[in-house]
Amino acid sequence: MEQMQKISQENQIDSRHSSIDTGLGLLDPPVMPGKHLRSRINLYAAIAGILWSLVVGLTAYLNIHQHRGGALEMARQVAEAYFRKDQAFRFWGAKHGGVYVPVTEETPPNEYLTNIPEREILTPSGRRLTLMNPAYMMRQINEDFAELYGSAAHLTSLMPLDPDNTPDPWERKALLMFEKGAEVVTEVVGEGEDQTLRLMRPMMVSRPCLKCHESQGYREGDVRGGLSVSLPLSQFQTHTAEHELTMVLSYGLFWLLGMGVITLIARRGSRVANEREQSQAKLIGAHNYTREVISSLGEGLYGVDHEGKLVFLNPAGERILGWKEEELVGRSVHNAIHHTHEDGDLYPKEECPLLQVLGTGMAYASDEDYFVRKDGSLFPVSYISTPIYDGNRVSGAVMAFEDITERRGDEARIRHLAHHDPLTSLPNRALLLELLAHGVAQAKRYGHSIAVLFVDLDDFILINDTLGHSLGDELLLQVSGRLRELIREPDILARQGGDEFIVMICNQPSLHGAAGGDETMTFTEHALTICERLLQAFERPFTLQDSELTLSAYSGPS
């Protein structure tokens, strides 16, 4: 029985997008919303772009804001360090009761310490020294520090001894907050490049402080005043701006990369939508011409319902089968055109592959089956049968077929030409080699012998050149005809090419008698006898265009 090819059920047609037209079994084109799909893709791409922009923008904002807060915190810690440094100097000076330094223009005696005995002293060497209390000492240190590094610290109080220590409005507000219990006041003042971090902490009265400030009514533990630190933020802002620029560029590139991916996906989706839309347009156009196309097909096409009864048959199918469509519609296709095997035996309905497709839901194809024409004649066909679905149920099938009688003949001729000489129709070199291999194998198996004789025409090239190739071909045909008369089956005569012929002689008992020889002669003697007869065939002249031509040849074992 013919071998059938199963085609994947994934290629089955979903009936939600297909139906059988009761006239010709046409398939309705599937609905593919290409425009709607493209609109949804564009909408989703826009939403994705907005969400991506929000995520990247918010992340960048939070990181920049956090970095700015970190820079401000760093500046605050620097200011705290300045404050602790000043406190350490002040504590050191107060612990030692002040420091005596030479009187200079920059460091005159402190006029606010007149109540302090030994405000000024004279050394044995005659140098004049003046007492610098902690406040006087810290003021000069802070003035030098501000000149060197740009950061200023100011010792101030609501009741300063020195008017230079009078608080500015911001310091006065901070001092009042200290009176209410605040421990530290921090604020950024100014705009742009002039922004300054101001930090102020209270200074409590300790025992060494009473030496200078007891006369003002202070007691140990009172808020004496405060130390104000002013730190320009420009140096921090420069570093922050550079880092923020790097962050902005990084997030910008990251955003562009994401938008590029979204755009690429959207473009690919739009391209798919366009292709689907174009396919839909093509299918709609194709649907308009389906009846005409089916009618003009060169191969047969018919459709059946779920019971295997014919629904339609195209004109090509009518010509191939000899039936008219109206004669077969409603009839079992198997009973009408597929009921007999090649050998004439009946084809059981349950074995019919054309009906099996309705039961299995799988497509079948074959080029080794036979159909029956209306006149009862069998002919070879090549076909493919594909099921049509209605939901999950097979509702019918479509069969495309063609008569391959001519193709079978062409294939046979091709096979013949591949193994035979086109001029003499004798086996060619390729077939001879196969037959020789088979003969050798048989001889080894059964203990027989074979002989190979070589026949070469003398001066055939000269004849070809003088008389022409046409007469040369005619001469080769006459030679092959004479040699055929001397060869009996199963011996083989072959043309190797040009003017060379090969004879393979098989050692079989019946061969001797068939060749007209003595059955008692040896196989070698028999082969030599045939060789002599081959040469004797050339003793008679050949006739070419009413002229006789004598031709000699060489023959011997090869």
C-alpha angles and dihedrals in degrees: 000000000000119000113245126209117222116217118206116270087227086082092060116123116246108229091216084075099031141052139169116255105217090224105052105351092250119179116232112231115254118252109244112179096212095159093048091047092051090049091051091048091052091047093049091046091052092048091047090049092050093047091046091050091049093049094047093042094048092046091049092047093050093048093047091046090049091048092050089050089050091052091050090048090051090052090049091052090050089051090049089051090052089050093050090047091053091046090052092051092046093048090049092051094045092047090056094043093246133306129272114224133172114275110251138160089263092044111040121168112287105254090201093063098063089120090063114093113231093021084153129029136183118222122223087254090057099254115146114226130186130202117249112200118207094265093051091045094048093047092058093043092051092047090054092044092051091050092050102039107015095242117118131202122190127194108210143163140184086242105034122179090210117051087216086070093058109132122244118230094272092048091047090054090050092048091053089051089053089055086059093051104271113151100197137006120203129177140156111229133183131034135266115339090356094064112132132188110225119196127176133180128184123256113219124211112253128184095267089053092062089072089076104018106039089092088062091061097255120149130200110282096025122128101260095182136284145270113238119202119196114194120182110228095206093096091051093042091055091056091042093050092051091049092045090051089053090048092048092050092047093049090044092055090045090051092048090050091052092045089049091054091047090048092048092050091046092050092049090048091049090048089053090047091050090049090050091048091049090047090050091052090049092048091049090050091046091050090057090058100036095106091049092046093049090047092052098044114125092214127062121264129183137163131214134196125236090281094054094253117143117258101175141357124196124226093257089055090051091054093048097046100034090230128118117231093241090053093059104033108116093014127113108264092209093055092046106045110001108046101107136061123226090260092054097257117135117262109230112232092228090059095049109120090202089065095038089068087065091054101039099035088223125124119241134201133185141164096187101070134098134224128200122235123218089261090056097253119139122227133177117254140188114211147160123206120200126188123233117215133214101195105306094338126091105238098179146313141249121223125199114191143163138194107251097183092113091044091053089053091048091050091050091050091048091051090049093049090048091059104028137065108255092219104045100018087229119139109279129223094276094053091041091057090052092048092047091051090049092046092050091049092050092047091052092047098049099028094248129137133231131202129205118206123196119212117191123180115227119237093351091145090058090051090049092050096046102038098030134247095280093061088040090057090047089052091051090052091052091047092050089048093054092046091050090057090059097048121083128190132300088027114095131221116197137172112230093189140288109007096341125109129182127206121196113198120197123211105235125142093234090055095074095057093041089054091052094247134128111281089218095061120103122253090250091053089048091052091049090050090055089048090055091048090051090055091045088058088070094055091082113073122246121235117230119173093338090311127109121230126192114213129186128200142187120234131179145126117297 
